[in-house]
Amino acid sequence: MILKAFSKYLQSYNEDTPCVILLVRWIRKILDKEPTNNIERIIHHEINISKNKMGMFLLTGKGKSGQTLIESLYSFAMSYEQQKFTRWVHNTKASDFDEKEM
């Protein structure tokens, strides 16, 4: 159910944005507000987000199940990224890389 919600979020964004960045944005968006459904309650209960001095974010699990959730979401984001790349390779022709004479 959480992966399905994240999948819908991924599908609603530009394909040029890396999925890992979208994952952090999605979790931050959920953690920045009060939970309204079970998915948001689980994320609030299981995941913590921290920001370092350089402005980078770190996702940590509050427990073993939180760590597993983060790993699953990360794996899903990476597989989605791989699927986008595979689709791009499949739709690209060798002639797309030929230099055009000016």
N, CA, C and O atoms as a GROMACS GRO file, in nm:
protein
  408
    1MET      N    1   0.082  -0.118   0.000
    1MET     CA    2   0.000   0.000   0.000
    1MET      C    3   0.088   0.126   0.000
    1MET      O    4   0.053   0.225  -0.064
    2ILE      N    5   0.200   0.122   0.071
    2ILE     CA    6   0.291   0.238   0.073
    2ILE      C    7   0.361   0.250  -0.061
    2ILE      O    8   0.376   0.360  -0.114
    3LEU      N    9   0.406   0.136  -0.118
    3LEU     CA   10   0.471   0.141  -0.248
    3LEU      C   11   0.375   0.189  -0.357
    3LEU      O   12   0.416   0.258  -0.450
    4LYS      N   13   0.249   0.152  -0.345
    4LYS     CA   14   0.149   0.198  -0.442
    4LYS      C   15   0.132   0.349  -0.435
    4LYS      O   16   0.122   0.416  -0.538
    5ALA      N   17   0.128   0.403  -0.314
    5ALA     CA   18   0.115   0.549  -0.298
    5ALA      C   19   0.238   0.620  -0.352
    5ALA      O   20   0.226   0.724  -0.416
    6PHE      N   21   0.357   0.565  -0.326
    6PHE     CA   22   0.480   0.625  -0.378
    6PHE      C   23   0.484   0.615  -0.530
    6PHE      O   24   0.530   0.707  -0.598
    7SER      N   25   0.436   0.504  -0.584
    7SER     CA   26   0.432   0.487  -0.729
    7SER      C   27   0.344   0.593  -0.795
    7SER      O   28   0.382   0.649  -0.898
    8LYS      N   29   0.229   0.621  -0.737
    8LYS     CA   30   0.142   0.726  -0.791
    8LYS      C   31   0.212   0.861  -0.786
    8LYS      O   32   0.198   0.941  -0.879
    9TYR      N   33   0.286   0.887  -0.679
    9TYR     CA   34   0.361   1.012  -0.667
    9TYR      C   35   0.468   1.021  -0.776
    9TYR      O   36   0.484   1.126  -0.839
   10LEU      N   37   0.540   0.911  -0.800
   10LEU     CA   38   0.644   0.910  -0.904
   10LEU      C   39   0.585   0.936  -1.042
   10LEU      O   40   0.643   1.010  -1.121
   11GLN      N   41   0.473   0.876  -1.071
   11GLN     CA   42   0.412   0.890  -1.202
   11GLN      C   43   0.361   1.031  -1.230
   11GLN      O   44   0.340   1.068  -1.346
   12SER      N   45   0.342   1.108  -1.126
   12SER     CA   46   0.288   1.243  -1.146
   12SER      C   47   0.396   1.348  -1.170
   12SER      O   48   0.365   1.465  -1.190
   13TYR      N   49   0.524   1.307  -1.170
   13TYR     CA   50   0.632   1.403  -1.186
   13TYR      C   51   0.708   1.383  -1.315
   13TYR      O   52   0.698   1.280  -1.381
   14ASN      N   53   0.785   1.486  -1.350
   14ASN     CA   54   0.868   1.490  -1.470
   14ASN      C   55   0.965   1.372  -1.469
   14ASN      O   56   1.022   1.338  -1.365
   15GLU      N   57   0.985   1.312  -1.584
   15GLU     CA   58   1.074   1.197  -1.593
   15GLU      C   59   1.221   1.233  -1.576
   15GLU      O   60   1.303   1.144  -1.556
   16ASP      N   61   1.257   1.360  -1.585
   16ASP     CA   62   1.397   1.399  -1.572
   16ASP      C   63   1.444   1.404  -1.427
   16ASP      O   64   1.565   1.402  -1.402
   17THR      N   65   1.354   1.412  -1.333
   17THR     CA   66   1.392   1.420  -1.192
   17THR      C   67   1.426   1.280  -1.141
   17THR      O   68   1.346   1.188  -1.156
   18PRO      N   69   1.545   1.263  -1.081
   18PRO     CA   70   1.582   1.131  -1.028
   18PRO      C   71   1.483   1.083  -0.922
   18PRO      O   72   1.435   1.161  -0.839
   19CYS      N   73   1.453   0.956  -0.926
   19CYS     CA   74   1.352   0.898  -0.837
   19CYS      C   75   1.392   0.906  -0.690
   19CYS      O   76   1.305   0.915  -0.603
   20VAL      N   77   1.521   0.901  -0.660
   20VAL     CA   78   1.564   0.910  -0.520
   20VAL      C   79   1.533   1.048  -0.464
   20VAL      O   80   1.495   1.061  -0.348
   21ILE      N   81   1.549   1.150  -0.545
   21ILE     CA   82   1.514   1.286  -0.502
   21ILE      C   83   1.364   1.296  -0.480
   21ILE      O   84   1.319   1.358  -0.383
   22LEU      N   85   1.287   1.235  -0.567
   22LEU     CA   86   1.142   1.235  -0.549
   22LEU      C   87   1.101   1.158  -0.423
   22LEU      O   88   1.004   1.195  -0.357
   23LEU      N   89   1.174   1.053  -0.391
   23LEU     CA   90   1.147   0.978  -0.268
   23LEU      C   91   1.163   1.066  -0.145
   23LEU      O   92   1.077   1.068  -0.057
   24VAL      N   93   1.273   1.139  -0.139
   24VAL     CA   94   1.297   1.228  -0.025
   24VAL      C   95   1.192   1.338  -0.020
   24VAL      O   96   1.142   1.372   0.087
   25ARG      N   97   1.157   1.395  -0.135
   25ARG     CA   98   1.053   1.499  -0.138
   25ARG      C   99   0.919   1.445  -0.088
   25ARG      O  100   0.848   1.512  -0.012
   26TRP      N  101   0.885   1.323  -0.131
   26TRP     CA  102   0.758   1.263  -0.091
   26TRP      C  103   0.753   1.240   0.059
   26TRP      O  104   0.654   1.271   0.125
   27ILE      N  105   0.861   1.186   0.113
   27ILE     CA  106   0.865   1.161   0.258
   27ILE      C  107   0.865   1.293   0.335
   27ILE      O  108   0.794   1.304   0.435
   28ARG      N  109   0.941   1.392   0.290
   28ARG     CA  110   0.941   1.523   0.357
   28ARG      C  111   0.801   1.585   0.356
   28ARG      O  112   0.755   1.639   0.456
   29LYS      N  113   0.734   1.575   0.242
   29LYS     CA  114   0.599   1.630   0.229
   29LYS      C  115   0.505   1.565   0.331
   29LYS      O  116   0.423   1.633   0.392
   30ILE      N  117   0.518   1.436   0.349
   30ILE     CA  118   0.433   1.364   0.444
   30ILE      C  119   0.469   1.400   0.587
   30ILE      O  120   0.381   1.421   0.670
   31LEU      N  121   0.599   1.407   0.617
   31LEU     CA  122   0.643   1.433   0.754
   31LEU      C  123   0.621   1.578   0.797
   31LEU      O  124   0.616   1.607   0.916
   32ASP      N  125   0.607   1.668   0.701
   32ASP     CA  126   0.587   1.810   0.733
   32ASP      C  127   0.443   1.845   0.772
   32ASP      O  128   0.416   1.958   0.812
   33LYS      N  129   0.353   1.749   0.760
   33LYS     CA  130   0.214   1.777   0.794
   33LYS      C  131   0.160   1.666   0.885
   33LYS      O  132   0.223   1.561   0.901
   34GLU      N  133   0.047   1.691   0.941
   34GLU     CA  134  -0.018   1.591   1.026
   34GLU      C  135  -0.069   1.476   0.939
   34GLU      O  136  -0.122   1.500   0.830
   35PRO      N  137  -0.053   1.352   0.984
   35PRO     CA  138  -0.100   1.238   0.903
   35PRO      C  139  -0.252   1.236   0.893
   35PRO      O  140  -0.324   1.260   0.990
   36THR      N  141  -0.301   1.206   0.772
   36THR     CA  142  -0.445   1.202   0.748
   36THR      C  143  -0.494   1.063   0.709
   36THR      O  144  -0.615   1.039   0.706
   37ASN      N  145  -0.402   0.972   0.679
   37ASN     CA  146  -0.443   0.837   0.643
   37ASN      C  147  -0.340   0.737   0.699
   37ASN      O  148  -0.241   0.777   0.759
   38ASN      N  149  -0.366   0.610   0.680
   38ASN     CA  150  -0.279   0.506   0.737
   38ASN      C  151  -0.138   0.509   0.680
   38ASN      O  152  -0.042   0.484   0.753
   39ILE      N  153  -0.124   0.539   0.554
   39ILE     CA  154   0.009   0.545   0.493
   39ILE      C  155   0.092   0.653   0.560
   39ILE      O  156   0.207   0.630   0.596
   40GLU      N  157   0.035   0.770   0.578
   40GLU     CA  158   0.106   0.880   0.642
   40GLU      C  159   0.135   0.850   0.789
   40GLU      O  160   0.241   0.887   0.840
   41ARG      N  161   0.043   0.783   0.856
   41ARG     CA  162   0.066   0.746   0.997
   41ARG      C  163   0.183   0.649   1.010
   41ARG      O  164   0.265   0.661   1.100
   42ILE      N  165   0.190   0.553   0.919
   42ILE     CA  166   0.300   0.455   0.922
   42ILE      C  167   0.432   0.526   0.898
   42ILE      O  168   0.530   0.500   0.968
   43ILE      N  169   0.436   0.614   0.799
   43ILE     CA  170   0.560   0.686   0.769
   43ILE      C  171   0.601   0.773   0.887
   43ILE      O  172   0.720   0.778   0.920
   44HIS      N  173   0.508   0.841   0.949
   44HIS     CA  174   0.539   0.921   1.068
   44HIS      C  175   0.593   0.834   1.181
   44HIS      O  176   0.683   0.876   1.254
   45HIS      N  177   0.540   0.716   1.194
   45HIS     CA  178   0.579   0.626   1.304
   45HIS      C  179   0.713   0.558   1.278
   45HIS      O  180   0.786   0.528   1.372
   46GLU      N  181   0.746   0.534   1.151
   46GLU     CA  182   0.863   0.451   1.118
   46GLU      C  183   0.985   0.527   1.068
   46GLU      O  184   1.096   0.476   1.080
   47ILE      N  185   0.968   0.648   1.014
   47ILE     CA  186   1.079   0.716   0.947
   47ILE      C  187   1.106   0.850   1.013
   47ILE      O  188   1.015   0.923   1.052
   48ASN      N  189   1.236   0.880   1.024
   48ASN     CA  190   1.282   1.009   1.075
   48ASN      C  191   1.367   1.073   0.966
   48ASN      O  192   1.441   1.004   0.896
   49ILE      N  193   1.357   1.204   0.951
   49ILE     CA  194   1.437   1.275   0.852
   49ILE      C  195   1.518   1.382   0.924
   49ILE      O  196   1.467   1.455   1.009
   50SER      N  197   1.646   1.389   0.889
   50SER     CA  198   1.738   1.486   0.950
   50SER      C  199   1.804   1.567   0.840
   50SER      O  200   1.817   1.522   0.726
   51LYS      N  201   1.847   1.687   0.876
   51LYS     CA  202   1.915   1.774   0.780
   51LYS      C  203   2.050   1.813   0.839
   51LYS      O  204   2.058   1.852   0.956
   52ASN      N  205   2.157   1.801   0.758
   52ASN     CA  206   2.288   1.838   0.809
   52ASN      C  207   2.319   1.985   0.777
   52ASN      O  208   2.236   2.055   0.719
   53LYS      N  209   2.436   2.031   0.814
   53LYS     CA  210   2.474   2.171   0.797
   53LYS      C  211   2.481   2.212   0.650
   53LYS      O  212   2.464   2.329   0.617
   54MET      N  213   2.507   2.115   0.563
   54MET     CA  214   2.518   2.144   0.420
   54MET      C  215   2.381   2.145   0.352
   54MET      O  216   2.372   2.174   0.233
   55GLY      N  217   2.276   2.115   0.427
   55GLY     CA  218   2.141   2.116   0.371
   55GLY      C  219   2.098   1.985   0.310
   55GLY      O  220   1.994   1.978   0.244
   56MET      N  221   2.176   1.880   0.330
   56MET     CA  222   2.141   1.749   0.277
   56MET      C  223   2.054   1.674   0.379
   56MET      O  224   2.069   1.692   0.500
   57PHE      N  225   1.964   1.591   0.328
   57PHE     CA  226   1.870   1.520   0.413
   57PHE      C  227   1.913   1.374   0.430
   57PHE      O  228   1.968   1.313   0.338
   58LEU      N  229   1.885   1.321   0.548
   58LEU     CA  230   1.917   1.183   0.580
   58LEU      C  231   1.791   1.116   0.632
   58LEU      O  232   1.731   1.162   0.729
   59LEU      N  233   1.752   1.007   0.567
   59LEU     CA  234   1.637   0.930   0.613
   59LEU      C  235   1.687   0.817   0.702
   59LEU      O  236   1.778   0.744   0.664
   60THR      N  237   1.627   0.803   0.819
   60THR     CA  238   1.663   0.694   0.909
   60THR      C  239   1.535   0.626   0.958
   60THR      O  240   1.431   0.690   0.974
   61GLY      N  241   1.547   0.499   0.980
   61GLY     CA  242   1.435   0.425   1.036
   61GLY      C  243   1.437   0.438   1.187
   61GLY      O  244   1.544   0.435   1.248
   62LYS      N  245   1.322   0.451   1.247
   62LYS     CA  246   1.314   0.461   1.393
   62LYS      C  247   1.333   0.325   1.459
   62LYS      O  248   1.358   0.316   1.579
   63GLY      N  249   1.322   0.221   1.381
   63GLY     CA  250   1.341   0.085   1.430
   63GLY      C  251   1.376  -0.005   1.312
   63GLY      O  252   1.399   0.043   1.201
   64LYS      N  253   1.379  -0.134   1.338
   64LYS     CA  254   1.412  -0.230   1.232
   64LYS      C  255   1.309  -0.224   1.118
   64LYS      O  256   1.346  -0.231   1.001
   65SER      N  257   1.182  -0.213   1.152
   65SER     CA  258   1.079  -0.207   1.048
   65SER      C  259   1.089  -0.077   0.967
   65SER      O  260   1.060  -0.076   0.847
   66GLY      N  261   1.130   0.032   1.031
   66GLY     CA  262   1.152   0.158   0.960
   66GLY      C  263   1.269   0.149   0.863
   66GLY      O  264   1.263   0.203   0.752
   67GLN      N  265   1.374   0.081   0.905
   67GLN     CA  266   1.490   0.061   0.817
   67GLN      C  267   1.450  -0.024   0.696
   67GLN      O  268   1.491   0.004   0.583
   68THR      N  269   1.370  -0.127   0.721
   68THR     CA  270   1.323  -0.212   0.612
   68THR      C  271   1.235  -0.133   0.516
   68THR      O  272   1.243  -0.151   0.394
   69LEU      N  273   1.151  -0.047   0.570
   69LEU     CA  274   1.064   0.036   0.486
   69LEU      C  275   1.147   0.129   0.398
   69LEU      O  276   1.120   0.142   0.278
   70ILE      N  277   1.247   0.193   0.454
   70ILE     CA  278   1.333   0.282   0.376
   70ILE      C  279   1.406   0.204   0.267
   70ILE      O  280   1.415   0.249   0.153
   71GLU      N  281   1.459   0.087   0.302
   71GLU     CA  282   1.528   0.004   0.202
   71GLU      C  283   1.434  -0.037   0.090
   71GLU      O  284   1.474  -0.038  -0.027
   72SER      N  285   1.312  -0.072   0.124
   72SER     CA  286   1.214  -0.111   0.022
   72SER      C  287   1.177   0.006  -0.069
   72SER      O  288   1.169  -0.010  -0.190
   73LEU      N  289   1.156   0.121  -0.010
   73LEU     CA  290   1.124   0.240  -0.090
   73LEU      C  291   1.241   0.279  -0.180
   73LEU      O  292   1.220   0.318  -0.295
   74TYR      N  293   1.363   0.269  -0.128
   74TYR     CA  294   1.482   0.300  -0.208
   74TYR      C  295   1.496   0.201  -0.323
   74TYR      O  296   1.523   0.241  -0.436
   75SER      N  297   1.478   0.073  -0.295
   75SER     CA  298   1.487  -0.029  -0.400
   75SER      C  299   1.382  -0.006  -0.507
   75SER      O  300   1.409  -0.021  -0.626
   76PHE      N  301   1.262   0.030  -0.464
   76PHE     CA  302   1.156   0.058  -0.560
   76PHE      C  303   1.192   0.178  -0.646
   76PHE      O  304   1.173   0.175  -0.768
   77ALA      N  305   1.244   0.284  -0.584
   77ALA     CA  306   1.283   0.404  -0.660
   77ALA      C  307   1.392   0.371  -0.762
   77ALA      O  308   1.387   0.418  -0.875
   78MET      N  309   1.488   0.289  -0.722
   78MET     CA  310   1.596   0.253  -0.814
   78MET      C  311   1.545   0.164  -0.928
   78MET      O  312   1.588   0.180  -1.042
   79SER      N  313   1.454   0.073  -0.899
   79SER     CA  314   1.398  -0.011  -1.006
   79SER      C  315   1.314   0.072  -1.102
   79SER      O  316   1.313   0.046  -1.222
   80TYR      N  317   1.243   0.170  -1.049
   80TYR     CA  318   1.165   0.260  -1.134
   80TYR      C  319   1.259   0.340  -1.225
   80TYR      O  320   1.231   0.360  -1.343
   81GLU      N  321   1.371   0.386  -1.169
   81GLU     CA  322   1.472   0.460  -1.246
   81GLU      C  323   1.528   0.371  -1.357
   81GLU      O  324   1.546   0.416  -1.470
   82GLN      N  325   1.557   0.245  -1.324
   82GLN     CA  326   1.609   0.150  -1.423
   82GLN      C  327   1.506   0.125  -1.533
   82GLN      O  328   1.542   0.113  -1.650
   83GLN      N  329   1.380   0.116  -1.495
   83GLN     CA  330   1.274   0.097  -1.594
   83GLN      C  331   1.267   0.216  -1.690
   83GLN      O  332   1.250   0.198  -1.810
   84LYS      N  333   1.280   0.339  -1.637
   84LYS     CA  334   1.280   0.458  -1.722
   84LYS      C  335   1.396   0.454  -1.821
   84LYS      O  336   1.379   0.485  -1.939
   85PHE      N  337   1.515   0.414  -1.773
   85PHE     CA  338   1.633   0.407  -1.859
   85PHE      C  339   1.614   0.301  -1.967
   85PHE      O  340   1.646   0.324  -2.084
   86THR      N  341   1.563   0.185  -1.928
   86THR     CA  342   1.540   0.077  -2.024
   86THR      C  343   1.442   0.120  -2.131
   86THR      O  344   1.461   0.090  -2.248
   87ARG      N  345   1.337   0.190  -2.092
   87ARG     CA  346   1.238   0.240  -2.188
   87ARG      C  347   1.304   0.340  -2.283
   87ARG      O  348   1.276   0.339  -2.403
   88TRP      N  349   1.392   0.426  -2.230
   88TRP     CA  350   1.460   0.524  -2.315
   88TRP      C  351   1.550   0.453  -2.416
   88TRP      O  352   1.551   0.488  -2.534
   89VAL      N  353   1.627   0.352  -2.369
   89VAL     CA  354   1.716   0.277  -2.459
   89VAL      C  355   1.635   0.207  -2.566
   89VAL      O  356   1.673   0.206  -2.683
   90HIS      N  357   1.524   0.148  -2.528
   90HIS     CA  358   1.439   0.076  -2.624
   90HIS      C  359   1.383   0.170  -2.731
   90HIS      O  360   1.367   0.130  -2.846
   91ASN      N  361   1.352   0.292  -2.694
   91ASN     CA  362   1.293   0.387  -2.788
   91ASN      C  363   1.396   0.467  -2.868
   91ASN      O  364   1.359   0.543  -2.958
   92THR      N  365   1.524   0.452  -2.835
   92THR     CA  366   1.630   0.527  -2.903
   92THR      C  367   1.687   0.442  -3.017
   92THR      O  368   1.709   0.322  -3.002
   93LYS      N  369   1.710   0.508  -3.130
   93LYS     CA  370   1.768   0.440  -3.247
   93LYS      C  371   1.915   0.478  -3.257
   93LYS      O  372   1.957   0.583  -3.208
   94ALA      N  373   1.991   0.394  -3.319
   94ALA     CA  374   2.134   0.423  -3.339
   94ALA      C  375   2.153   0.551  -3.418
   94ALA      O  376   2.250   0.624  -3.396
   95SER      N  377   2.064   0.580  -3.509
   95SER     CA  378   2.075   0.701  -3.591
   95SER      C  379   2.056   0.827  -3.509
   95SER      O  380   2.093   0.936  -3.553
   96ASP      N  381   1.998   0.816  -3.390
   96ASP     CA  382   1.982   0.933  -3.304
   96ASP      C  383   2.117   0.988  -3.256
   96ASP      O  384   2.125   1.102  -3.212
   97PHE      N  385   2.222   0.904  -3.265
   97PHE     CA  386   2.353   0.946  -3.218
   97PHE      C  387   2.446   0.988  -3.330
   97PHE      O  388   2.561   1.025  -3.304
   98ASP      N  389   2.400   0.983  -3.454
   98ASP     CA  390   2.482   1.027  -3.566
   98ASP      C  391   2.500   1.178  -3.560
   98ASP      O  392   2.408   1.253  -3.530
   99GLU      N  393   2.625   1.219  -3.591
   99GLU     CA  394   2.650   1.364  -3.592
   99GLU      C  395   2.587   1.422  -3.718
   99GLU      O  396   2.598   1.366  -3.827
  100LYS      N  397   2.525   1.530  -3.702
  100LYS     CA  398   2.462   1.597  -3.816
  100LYS      C  399   2.561   1.701  -3.870
  100LYS      O  400   2.627   1.772  -3.795
  101GLU      N  401   2.569   1.706  -4.002
  101GLU     CA  402   2.659   1.801  -4.064
  101GLU      C  403   2.601   1.941  -4.055
  101GLU      O  404   2.480   1.961  -4.072
  102MET      N  405   2.686   2.035  -4.029
  102MET     CA  406   2.641   2.173  -4.014
  102MET      C  407   2.673   2.252  -4.136
  102MET      O  408   2.642   2.371  -4.142
   0.00000   0.00000   0.00000
